[in-house]
Amino acid sequence: MALSISGVVNGVPVTKSITEKTLVVAIKPNCDGCRDFVHSTLDDLGNVDVLVVSETSDPNGEWINGNQEVMISPEILDTLGIKWPPFFVLIDPLTSMIITEGVVFGPSQIAKEIAPFLL
């Protein structure tokens, strides 16, 4: 079973199909940690699929030339109950459930927190 997430990436409407465990990272503009996450390589996260989402676009250009594309989708944040980014959830599409969640401090911290759920 796959979950579908829709939003806008670089001004283009897109729908992503989630078929594997996926880390959804909610970010916001004017957030140092969010900007660092977008520009990170995410090597610490290994092979988990990552989807970076924001409720609003970045008016200051902080995410330009980042290593991660950012999907603008207030609907998915509402659906997942994410009200205060930076926040992450790990989703299992087979059960349509959130496996774990937490506050974003950086890729290595998230990697440690989600590792037990990726086995």
Backbone as a chain_set.jsonl record, in Angstrom:
{"seq": "MALSISGVVNGVPVTKSITEKTLVVAIKPNCDGCRDFVHSTLDDLGNVDVLVVSETSDPNGEWINGNQEVMISPEILDTLGIKWPPFFVLIDPLTSMIITEGVVFGPSQIAKEIAPFLL", "coords": {"N": [[0.844, -1.17, 0.0], [0.494, 2.247, -0.711], [1.085, 5.591, 0.326], [-0.054, 8.821, -0.574], [1.325, 12.012, -1.007], [0.755, 15.35, -1.484], [1.829, 18.485, -2.834], [3.699, 21.515, -3.377], [6.613, 21.969, -5.2], [9.285, 23.981, -5.823], [7.525, 25.753, -7.123], [6.0, 24.064, -8.675], [3.258, 21.883, -8.866], [3.227, 18.76, -7.209], [2.953, 15.235, -6.627], [3.828, 12.85, -4.34], [4.523, 9.468, -3.964], [4.484, 7.381, -1.263], [6.081, 4.56, -0.478], [7.798, 3.16, 1.081], [9.192, 3.073, 4.444], [9.276, 6.337, 5.579], [10.866, 9.366, 6.333], [9.503, 12.269, 7.392], [10.244, 15.563, 7.466], [9.475, 18.439, 9.02], [9.815, 21.816, 8.383], [10.517, 25.363, 8.813], [10.52, 28.807, 7.69], [13.13, 31.202, 8.575], [14.572, 29.801, 10.549], [17.291, 28.586, 12.066], [18.224, 25.91, 12.462], [16.541, 24.568, 10.677], [17.328, 25.621, 8.207], [19.976, 24.694, 8.194], [19.447, 21.942, 8.074], [18.235, 21.671, 5.534], [20.388, 22.283, 3.921], [22.125, 20.261, 4.465], [23.838, 17.107, 3.853], [22.655, 14.781, 4.645], [23.811, 12.31, 5.078], [24.06, 10.817, 7.44], [21.585, 9.696, 7.778], [21.371, 7.456, 6.245], [19.768, 5.026, 4.274], [17.085, 5.701, 4.452], [14.081, 7.048, 3.141], [13.57, 10.518, 2.669], [11.497, 13.273, 3.206], [11.151, 16.631, 2.969], [9.224, 19.144, 4.33], [7.284, 22.146, 4.311], [5.033, 24.525, 5.723], [4.793, 26.988, 4.573], [6.25, 28.971, 1.919], [9.699, 29.972, 1.443], [10.429, 33.07, 2.152], [12.791, 34.515, 2.322], [14.781, 33.277, 0.906], [16.375, 31.333, 2.092], [16.523, 28.62, 1.62], [17.388, 28.28, -0.903], [19.435, 26.715, -3.282], [19.835, 24.586, -1.6], [20.574, 21.243, -0.395], [18.422, 19.611, -0.114], [15.215, 19.208, -1.49], [12.32, 21.191, -0.923], [9.052, 20.635, -0.071], [6.098, 22.423, -0.287], [3.411, 22.211, 1.683], [0.823, 22.705, 3.446], [-1.317, 21.091, 4.068], [-0.398, 18.43, 4.479], [1.085, 18.744, 6.8], [-0.931, 19.436, 8.565], [-2.498, 17.096, 8.446], [-0.705, 15.27, 9.572], [-0.553, 16.292, 12.069], [1.367, 18.144, 12.789], [2.363, 20.969, 14.285], [4.312, 22.761, 15.15], [7.075, 23.251, 13.676], [10.682, 23.056, 13.944], [10.195, 19.655, 13.293], [9.914, 16.08, 13.259], [8.529, 13.141, 11.702], [8.328, 9.624, 11.435], [7.068, 7.624, 9.012], [5.13, 4.734, 8.392], [4.114, 3.29, 5.553], [2.745, 0.913, 5.166], [1.091, 0.479, 7.325], [-0.063, 2.902, 7.546], [0.672, 4.569, 9.623], [2.213, 6.702, 12.09], [5.365, 6.013, 13.154], [7.366, 6.914, 14.893], [8.287, 10.057, 16.412], [9.598, 13.409, 16.733], [11.601, 16.252, 17.84], [13.537, 18.257, 15.648], [16.991, 18.414, 15.648], [19.18, 17.882, 14.178], [20.605, 15.947, 11.434], [22.183, 13.702, 12.402], [21.253, 13.324, 15.006], [18.545, 12.718, 14.513], [18.906, 10.357, 13.062], [19.879, 8.593, 15.033], [17.636, 8.458, 16.692], [15.646, 7.299, 15.067], [16.707, 4.904, 14.23], [16.157, 2.356, 15.632], [13.647, 1.786, 14.608], [13.878, 1.18, 11.983], [14.649, -1.352, 11.451]], "CA": [[0.0, 0.0, 0.0], [1.263, 3.494, -0.784], [0.444, 6.844, 0.716], [0.26, 9.913, -1.491], [1.482, 13.329, -0.399], [0.76, 16.368, -2.531], [2.263, 19.814, -2.458], [4.336, 22.294, -4.428], [8.077, 22.007, -5.126], [9.804, 24.969, -6.78], [6.42, 26.33, -7.866], [5.346, 23.051, -9.497], [2.494, 20.905, -8.088], [3.743, 17.399, -7.276], [2.419, 14.222, -5.726], [4.831, 11.829, -4.058], [3.988, 8.215, -3.475], [5.33, 6.831, -0.209], [5.942, 3.103, -0.489], [8.727, 2.65, 2.097], [9.245, 3.934, 5.619], [9.722, 7.661, 5.124], [11.048, 10.404, 7.334], [8.965, 13.563, 6.994], [10.841, 16.588, 8.301], [8.763, 19.709, 8.879], [10.681, 22.966, 8.64], [9.87, 26.668, 8.658], [11.473, 29.883, 7.397], [13.74, 31.916, 9.708], [14.921, 28.794, 11.547], [18.673, 28.208, 11.782], [18.316, 24.457, 12.339], [15.846, 24.169, 9.449], [18.218, 25.978, 7.099], [21.089, 23.75, 8.232], [18.957, 20.639, 7.623], [18.025, 21.74, 4.083], [21.703, 22.341, 3.258], [22.9, 19.094, 4.876], [23.861, 15.987, 2.91], [21.831, 13.73, 5.254], [24.53, 11.035, 5.05], [23.808, 10.08, 8.683], [20.278, 9.046, 7.734], [21.462, 6.204, 5.502], [18.914, 4.756, 3.119], [15.678, 6.034, 4.663], [13.558, 8.117, 2.298], [13.347, 11.749, 3.431], [10.66, 14.287, 2.575], [11.207, 17.876, 3.732], [7.959, 19.829, 4.078], [7.021, 23.388, 5.019], [3.683, 25.067, 5.55], [4.889, 28.169, 3.716], [7.491, 29.087, 1.154], [10.809, 30.648, 2.096], [10.473, 34.416, 1.566], [14.134, 35.097, 2.397], [15.718, 32.531, 0.071], [17.28, 30.532, 2.919], [16.597, 27.236, 1.144], [17.912, 28.263, -2.274], [20.656, 25.93, -3.452], [19.957, 23.562, -0.564], [20.73, 19.867, -0.863], [17.128, 18.946, -0.023], [14.097, 19.985, -2.012], [11.312, 21.453, 0.101], [7.673, 20.613, -0.554], [5.175, 23.295, 0.44], [2.167, 21.465, 1.823], [0.2, 22.86, 4.764], [-2.269, 19.994, 4.28], [0.25, 17.25, 5.064], [1.433, 19.06, 8.183], [-2.184, 19.348, 9.308], [-2.856, 15.679, 8.514], [0.214, 14.599, 10.495], [-0.648, 16.933, 13.375], [2.592, 18.905, 13.07], [1.985, 22.366, 14.466], [5.456, 23.608, 15.48], [8.377, 22.826, 13.178], [11.16, 21.855, 13.251], [9.67, 18.421, 13.862], [9.956, 14.976, 12.297], [7.759, 11.92, 11.92], [8.683, 8.493, 10.59], [5.796, 7.047, 8.579], [5.11, 3.395, 7.808], [2.977, 3.289, 4.634], [1.998, -0.347, 5.239], [0.07, 0.604, 8.365], [-0.518, 4.301, 7.537], [0.853, 5.054, 10.987], [3.455, 7.341, 12.486], [6.099, 5.062, 13.989], [8.008, 7.714, 15.935], [8.302, 11.481, 16.108], [10.442, 14.171, 17.636], [12.07, 17.579, 17.455], [14.727, 18.215, 14.797], [18.204, 19.135, 16.029], [20.134, 17.642, 13.104], [20.515, 14.618, 10.839], [22.751, 12.62, 13.214], [20.331, 13.114, 16.125], [17.376, 12.007, 13.99], [19.349, 9.006, 12.705], [19.927, 7.796, 16.263], [16.283, 8.272, 17.222], [14.803, 6.443, 14.223], [17.404, 3.64, 13.919], [15.478, 1.136, 16.082], [12.402, 1.577, 13.87], [14.19, 0.872, 10.583], [15.085, -2.752, 11.362]], "C": [[0.895, 1.241, 0.0], [0.414, 4.652, -0.292], [0.833, 7.891, -0.302], [0.297, 11.223, -0.722], [1.602, 14.335, -1.521], [1.194, 17.706, -1.963], [2.88, 20.507, -3.651], [5.841, 22.298, -4.164], [8.573, 22.94, -6.219], [8.71, 25.524, -7.689], [5.628, 25.347, -8.71], [4.558, 22.09, -8.597], [3.051, 19.499, -8.306], [2.977, 16.512, -6.307], [3.487, 13.157, -5.585], [4.121, 10.616, -3.488], [4.967, 7.652, -2.447], [5.066, 5.338, -0.121], [6.847, 2.415, 0.525], [8.622, 3.532, 3.328], [9.899, 5.243, 5.21], [9.782, 8.622, 6.295], [10.521, 11.708, 6.758], [9.497, 14.588, 7.986], [10.142, 17.911, 8.01], [9.699, 20.839, 9.277], [9.878, 24.243, 8.479], [10.934, 27.695, 8.3], [11.994, 30.515, 8.691], [14.078, 30.99, 10.863], [16.325, 28.295, 11.209], [18.822, 26.701, 11.577], [17.648, 23.94, 11.073], [16.726, 24.436, 8.236], [19.402, 25.008, 7.038], [20.659, 22.385, 7.711], [18.805, 20.619, 6.104], [19.359, 21.713, 3.33], [22.601, 21.156, 3.622], [22.862, 18.013, 3.799], [22.998, 14.822, 3.38], [22.492, 12.357, 5.209], [24.235, 10.184, 6.28], [22.5, 9.296, 8.648], [20.263, 7.777, 6.896], [20.485, 6.13, 4.348], [17.439, 5.1, 3.318], [15.278, 7.168, 3.712], [13.243, 9.329, 3.174], [12.513, 12.707, 2.589], [10.657, 15.512, 3.479], [9.999, 18.718, 3.332], [7.884, 21.11, 4.905], [5.591, 23.819, 4.762], [3.688, 26.23, 4.567], [6.201, 28.161, 2.945], [8.499, 29.907, 1.949], [10.981, 32.041, 1.502], [11.873, 35.029, 1.523], [15.176, 34.346, 1.574], [16.704, 31.675, 0.849], [17.48, 29.12, 2.375], [17.126, 27.132, -0.281], [19.248, 27.524, -2.286], [20.878, 24.933, -2.323], [20.114, 22.184, -1.182], [19.417, 19.099, -0.843], [16.052, 19.822, -0.665], [13.037, 20.095, -0.917], [9.944, 21.487, -0.562], [6.849, 21.549, 0.331], [3.831, 22.579, 0.478], [1.595, 21.628, 3.226], [-0.746, 21.705, 5.089], [-1.6, 18.795, 4.941], [0.658, 17.524, 6.503], [0.196, 18.964, 9.07], [-2.587, 17.887, 9.504], [-1.995, 14.934, 9.531], [0.192, 15.206, 11.895], [0.6, 17.702, 13.776], [2.233, 20.386, 13.116], [3.176, 23.292, 14.66], [6.76, 23.025, 14.962], [9.491, 23.579, 13.905], [10.763, 20.583, 14.009], [9.784, 17.33, 12.812], [8.982, 13.885, 12.704], [8.302, 10.861, 10.97], [7.391, 7.752, 10.296], [6.016, 5.647, 8.02], [3.899, 3.323, 6.875], [2.156, 1.995, 4.68], [0.876, -0.281, 6.255], [-0.581, 1.986, 8.381], [-0.405, 4.924, 8.924], [2.183, 5.8, 11.119], [4.132, 6.405, 13.477], [6.77, 5.767, 15.167], [8.037, 9.16, 15.475], [9.213, 12.197, 17.084], [10.824, 15.522, 17.067], [13.37, 17.428, 16.674], [15.84, 19.068, 15.393], [19.273, 18.964, 14.962], [20.024, 16.222, 12.61], [21.054, 13.489, 11.732], [21.849, 12.306, 14.412], [19.103, 12.342, 15.663], [17.746, 10.567, 13.67], [19.371, 8.097, 13.929], [18.534, 7.491, 16.778], [15.44, 7.314, 16.384], [15.423, 5.075, 13.947], [16.663, 2.402, 14.402], [14.219, 0.798, 15.279], [12.621, 1.216, 12.401], [14.633, -0.569, 10.39], [14.037, -3.608, 10.722]], "O": [[1.939, 1.258, 0.651], [-0.804, 4.683, -0.472], [1.94, 7.852, -0.84], [-0.574, 11.508, 0.1], [2.446, 14.195, -2.405], [0.965, 18.02, -0.795], [2.622, 20.141, -4.798], [6.287, 22.591, -3.055], [8.312, 22.717, -7.401], [8.936, 25.741, -8.879], [4.683, 25.743, -9.392], [5.127, 21.534, -7.657], [3.315, 19.094, -9.438], [2.43, 16.976, -5.306], [3.989, 12.625, -6.575], [3.235, 10.73, -2.641], [6.148, 7.47, -2.744], [3.978, 4.904, 0.257], [6.685, 1.226, 0.8], [8.035, 4.613, 3.274], [10.95, 5.25, 4.57], [8.878, 8.683, 7.129], [11.032, 12.197, 5.751], [9.24, 14.501, 9.187], [10.209, 18.433, 6.897], [10.294, 20.827, 10.354], [8.719, 24.219, 8.066], [12.116, 27.487, 8.572], [11.386, 30.384, 9.754], [13.894, 31.349, 12.026], [16.523, 27.653, 10.178], [19.473, 26.264, 10.628], [18.127, 22.984, 10.462], [16.854, 23.592, 7.349], [19.783, 24.554, 5.959], [21.413, 21.734, 6.987], [19.204, 19.651, 5.456], [19.439, 21.176, 2.226], [23.726, 21.064, 3.131], [21.976, 18.001, 2.946], [22.647, 13.959, 2.577], [21.803, 11.341, 5.294], [24.168, 8.959, 6.18], [22.326, 8.34, 9.403], [19.244, 7.088, 6.84], [20.384, 7.056, 3.544], [16.622, 4.82, 2.441], [16.032, 8.118, 3.506], [12.717, 9.189, 4.279], [12.792, 12.922, 1.41], [10.212, 15.441, 4.625], [9.774, 18.975, 2.149], [8.353, 21.159, 6.043], [5.012, 23.516, 3.718], [2.728, 26.439, 3.825], [7.136, 27.435, 3.283], [8.177, 30.464, 2.998], [11.613, 32.187, 0.455], [12.11, 35.968, 0.764], [16.341, 34.743, 1.55], [17.761, 31.323, 0.325], [18.505, 28.494, 2.645], [17.293, 26.032, -0.807], [20.079, 27.703, -1.396], [22.004, 24.482, -2.113], [19.818, 21.988, -2.361], [19.301, 18.052, -1.481], [15.987, 21.025, -0.413], [12.886, 19.195, -0.09], [9.704, 22.26, -1.49], [6.907, 21.465, 1.558], [3.195, 22.366, -0.555], [1.843, 20.798, 4.1], [-0.952, 21.381, 6.259], [-2.163, 18.202, 5.861], [0.586, 16.628, 7.344], [0.27, 18.469, 10.194], [-2.972, 17.488, 10.603], [-2.488, 14.075, 10.262], [0.842, 14.693, 12.806], [0.863, 17.892, 14.963], [1.848, 20.976, 12.106], [3.079, 24.484, 14.371], [7.485, 22.374, 15.714], [9.24, 24.661, 14.436], [10.978, 20.47, 15.216], [9.754, 17.611, 11.613], [8.654, 13.722, 13.879], [8.686, 11.164, 9.841], [6.7, 7.304, 11.211], [6.965, 5.404, 7.274], [2.765, 3.298, 7.352], [0.995, 1.987, 4.273], [-0.169, -0.907, 6.077], [-1.53, 2.223, 9.128], [-1.263, 5.7, 9.346], [3.133, 5.565, 10.373], [3.557, 6.047, 14.505], [6.742, 5.276, 16.295], [7.838, 9.454, 14.296], [9.558, 11.659, 18.135], [10.424, 15.888, 15.962], [14.202, 16.579, 16.994], [15.676, 20.267, 15.616], [20.172, 19.796, 14.843], [19.424, 15.375, 13.272], [20.438, 12.426, 11.809], [21.703, 11.143, 14.788], [18.664, 11.413, 16.34], [16.983, 9.65, 13.974], [18.925, 6.951, 13.859], [18.276, 6.384, 17.251], [14.606, 6.591, 16.929], [14.73, 4.175, 13.473], [16.545, 1.45, 13.63], [13.777, -0.351, 15.273], [11.663, 0.975, 11.666], [14.96, -0.967, 9.272], [14.235, -4.814, 10.566]]}, "num_chains": 1, "name": "protein.A"}
